[in-house]
């Protein structure tokens, strides 16, 4: 029996919408990363983008456990002395709360060219509305997968 290796003609991409309201960030990010990569499919091929297109809504209502809301996120502007930081709570309450989810998913993927291509299949929105109704996305209920996925 030969090992199956997917070609671009074999790849079938679906659209999935996930509601992040009340879902723990790390558990959400691991499920989204797995779906983006295509590991849930029997036709998974490590060197091909076999994953689905994922839409995450209500990213501003994601839950963080423990003291993670007070953890700082650092970045550098590229100039001398240009290190900056914000807490996750400040980012969630600021102008771009979807960045917390995007960074969590990005950091669960390998750091290579394929993961940069895979990240283009992720769309994260802070509110409940998204402009992808024409793709007829299927709803993936992360809350019902495991009772630990939600935080009250």
N, C-alpha and C positions, 0 to 999 in steps of 0.2 A: 504494500500500500504506500502510495506517495504522499508526501506532505503537501497540503493545499496552500498555495500562495496566491493571494488576490491580485488581480490586474485591474486597471481603471474601469474596464467594462463590467467587472463583477461587483463593483461597489454600489450599494443602494443606500442612499442617505435619507433619513426621516427627519422630521422636525418635531422637537419635544419642548413642551413648556412646563416649567417647574415653578410653583409658588413657594417663595422662601419665607413667607410670614410665619414666625414662630419656630423656624427650623434652626438647629445648631449649625454654626458656620462651617466648622471642620467636616462634619458629616455631610453637609450639603456639597461642599467643595470636592470631597472624595467621590461622591456619586456623579457629579457633573464631569469631573476629570475622566472617570472611567467611561462615561457615555461619549465624551468628545473623542477619546482615543479609540473607541470601538471595541473595548475588551469584553463587552457583554454579548458580542456576536460570535457565532461559531466560525465565521469567515475572517476572524481577526488575523491581520498580518502586521508584524511589528514595524515594517518599513513603509507602510502605506497609510494614508488617511482614510480609514474605514469607518470612522465615527459618525455620529449624528450631529445635526445642527441643534443647539440647545439655547432656549430662551429662558432666562431667569427673571421673574417679576417680583415685585415687593422686596427688593434687595435692601431697602432702608429699614425693614422690619425683621432682619435676621437677628438671631440670638447669639450671645457670646457667654460662655460659662466662666466661672471663677473671676479672676481679676483681669481678664483679657481686654476688657473695655479700656482699662488704664494703661495697657502696654503701648509703647511708643513705636511708631513706624518712621524709620529714618530714610532719607535720600540725600543726594549730593547734587548741587547745582552745576558743578564742574569748575567753579571758581575757588580760589584759595579762601578757606574759612567758610565755605558754602554748605556746610552740613545743616540740614533742617530736619525737624521732626514734628509729628502730631500724634495724639493718641487716637486709637481706633474710634473712641466715642466722638471725638471732634470731627473725624472724617465722616462717620455715619450721620452726624447732625449737620454737616456742612453742605456744600453745593453739589458734591459728587459722592453720594453714599454707595454707589455701585462699585466703586474702586476697591472696597474691602473684599467683596466677593470675587472680583476679577483677579486680584492679587493672590487670594487664597487658592483659586483654581490654577493659576499660572504656576505657583510654587509646588503644586502636586504633580505637575507634568515634568518630564525630563527636559534639561536645558539643551535643546538642539534645534536644527532647522525645522524638523517635522512638528515639534510642539509649537513653534511660532506660526506655522501654517494651520495647525489644529485650533489655535486660539482665535483665528478669524471666524470659526464656526460658533463662537460663543457670543451671545447678545445678552447684556444685563441691563435691566431697567429698574429705577428706584420705585416707580409707582406700579399700579395694577394694569396699566394700559401698555400695549405694544403694537407696532405697525406691521406685524407679520401674520395677520389673520388670513391672508390670501394663500399662505402655505399650508393651511389646515393642520396646525400642530396638535399632536396628541398630548394629553395631560399625563404627567408622571407624578403620582402622589407620593412624595418622599416621607410625609408624616406617617402614613400607614405602613411603611416598610418595616419600621422598628420603633418601639415606644421611646427609645433613647434619642431618636432624631429630633424630638420636639422639646421645648423648654417652656414651661408655663410662667 
